[in-house]
Amino acid sequence: MKSKLLFSSIALAILAIAVLSFHQKEEKMLRHVVIFKFKDGTTADQIKTVEDAFRALPSKVSEIKGFEWGTNNSPENLAQGYTHCFLVTFASEKDRDAYLPHPAHKAFIEKAGPFIEKAFVIDYWASK
């Protein structure tokens, strides 16, 4: 009985390792990080308009595989006036390249542009 229990435990452990290994080998994702510094005098309503417009992009651009955003809350005092970070995830460079000239993305840029003093953008392939 003990040997069957030991065998079952080992089999379960091997299965768990296999599942974890499978998930770690999942397709890499391309991250598109956008960080904004708003112009002095930009109102809270104008900033909300930009936030809402950016948050609407995943429903308009099918190439977007993931999206999250937030505002800076770092205690380090190194943000240099940048307050908003948006993380857009794509499955491939082809998808990202389709997003950049997409009409919905261009419309967002036009809407946000008057309020943005600076934008910092970096893309990278996510690694664990």
C-alpha positions in Angstrom: 0.0 0.0 0.0 2.8 2.4 0.9 4.6 1.7 -2.4 1.4 2.5 -4.4 1.0 5.8 -2.4 4.6 6.7 -3.0 4.3 5.9 -6.7 1.1 8.0 -6.9 2.9 10.9 -5.2 5.9 10.7 -7.5 3.6 10.5 -10.6 1.6 13.5 -9.3 4.9 15.4 -8.8 6.1 14.6 -12.3 2.8 15.7 -13.7 3.0 19.0 -11.8 6.5 19.6 -13.1 5.4 18.8 -16.7 2.5 21.3 -16.4 4.8 24.0 -15.0 7.4 23.4 -17.7 4.7 23.6 -20.4 3.5 26.9 -19.1 7.1 28.3 -18.9 7.6 27.4 -22.5 4.6 29.4 -23.6 5.0 31.7 -26.5 7.0 34.9 -25.6 5.0 38.1 -25.6 6.0 41.5 -26.9 5.5 44.2 -24.4 4.9 47.8 -25.6 5.4 50.2 -22.6 4.1 53.8 -22.9 4.8 56.3 -20.2 3.3 59.8 -20.2 4.2 63.2 -18.7 1.3 65.5 -19.0 1.7 69.2 -19.8 1.4 71.7 -17.0 -2.2 72.9 -16.7 -3.7 69.7 -18.0 -6.9 69.2 -16.0 -8.1 66.0 -14.3 -10.9 65.7 -16.8 -8.5 66.0 -19.7 -6.2 63.3 -18.2 -9.3 61.1 -17.7 -10.1 61.5 -21.3 -6.7 60.3 -22.3 -6.9 57.3 -19.8 -10.4 56.4 -21.2 -9.2 56.6 -24.8 -6.2 54.4 -24.2 -8.2 51.9 -22.2 -10.6 51.6 -25.1 -7.9 50.5 -27.6 -8.0 46.8 -26.7 -11.7 46.6 -27.8 -10.8 48.3 -31.1 -7.6 46.6 -32.0 -7.7 42.8 -32.2 -3.9 42.5 -32.2 -3.7 43.6 -28.6 -3.4 40.5 -26.5 -3.1 42.1 -23.1 -3.4 45.6 -21.5 -2.9 47.1 -18.2 -2.2 50.6 -16.9 -1.6 52.6 -13.7 -0.3 55.8 -12.3 3.0 56.3 -10.6 3.2 55.7 -6.9 6.9 55.2 -6.4 8.4 56.6 -3.3 11.9 56.9 -5.0 11.2 60.4 -6.5 12.8 59.4 -9.9 9.7 59.7 -12.2 10.8 63.0 -13.6 7.2 64.1 -14.0 6.0 61.0 -15.8 2.8 59.9 -14.1 1.0 57.3 -16.3 2.2 53.9 -17.5 0.4 51.8 -20.1 1.5 48.2 -20.9 0.2 46.8 -24.2 1.0 43.2 -25.0 1.3 41.6 -28.5 2.0 38.1 -29.7 4.3 39.2 -32.4 6.1 42.1 -34.0 3.7 41.8 -36.9 0.8 42.4 -34.5 2.6 45.4 -32.9 3.4 46.8 -36.4 -0.3 46.5 -37.4 -1.3 48.4 -34.2 0.9 51.4 -34.7 -0.8 52.7 -37.9 -4.2 51.3 -36.9 -6.9 54.0 -37.3 -8.0 53.6 -33.6 -4.4 54.1 -32.4 -4.0 57.1 -34.7 -7.2 58.6 -33.3 -6.0 58.0 -29.8 -2.7 59.8 -30.5 -4.6 62.7 -32.0 -6.9 62.9 -28.9 -4.0 62.6 -26.4 -1.4 64.6 -28.2 -2.5 68.1 -27.0 -2.1 67.1 -23.4 1.2 65.1 -23.5 4.4 67.0 -22.8 6.6 63.9 -23.3 6.0 60.2 -24.0 8.5 57.5 -23.3 8.0 54.2 -25.3 10.0 51.0 -25.1 9.2 47.6 -26.5 10.7 44.3 -25.3 10.2 40.6 -25.5 9.1 39.4 -22.0 11.4 36.9 -20.4 11.1 35.0 -17.2 
